[in-house]
């Protein structure tokens, strides 16, 4: 078994079999990695492997559509496309706050 540490979720840890998909482990164990499609289309599950990048599989073509070579060099991956060979610690950006439309004052500009 391998250990996944979800740093952005208060350091929650989960065990999983080797060759597990990172997003599926997060879903099953309530790790908290954000996602929408789960299939490499949207890029929502972008996360950073803080420790254990050597324990991940090869970068997939779908990841190359969302991440740059510089991001790969910094440890960024897409959780839905990443399979684990050993222990990793992972973090992800906080959710983007949605901008609210300005309240209407009811006054029209001339």
Rosetta blueprint (number, residue, H / E / L):
1 X L
2 X E
3 X E
4 X E
5 X E
6 X E
7 X H
8 X H
9 X H
10 X L
11 X L
12 X E
13 X E
14 X E
15 X E
16 X E
17 X L
18 X L
19 X L
20 X E
21 X E
22 X H
23 X H
24 X H
25 X H
26 X H
27 X H
28 X H
29 X H
30 X L
31 X L
32 X L
33 X L
34 X L
35 X L
36 X L
37 X L
38 X L
39 X L
40 X L
41 X L
42 X L
43 X L
44 X L
45 X L
46 X E
47 X E
48 X E
49 X E
50 X E
51 X E
52 X L
53 X H
54 X H
55 X H
56 X E
57 X L
58 X L
59 X L
60 X L
61 X H
62 X H
63 X H
64 X H
65 X L
66 X L
67 X L
68 X L
69 X H
70 X H
71 X H
72 X H
73 X H
74 X L
75 X L
76 X E
77 X E
78 X E
79 X H
80 X H
81 X H
82 X L
83 X E
84 X E
85 X L
86 X L
87 X L
88 X E
89 X E
90 X E
91 X E
92 X L
93 X L
94 X L
95 X L
96 X L
97 X L
98 X L
99 X L
100 X L
101 X L
102 X L
103 X L
104 X L
105 X L
106 X L
107 X L
108 X L
109 X L
110 X L
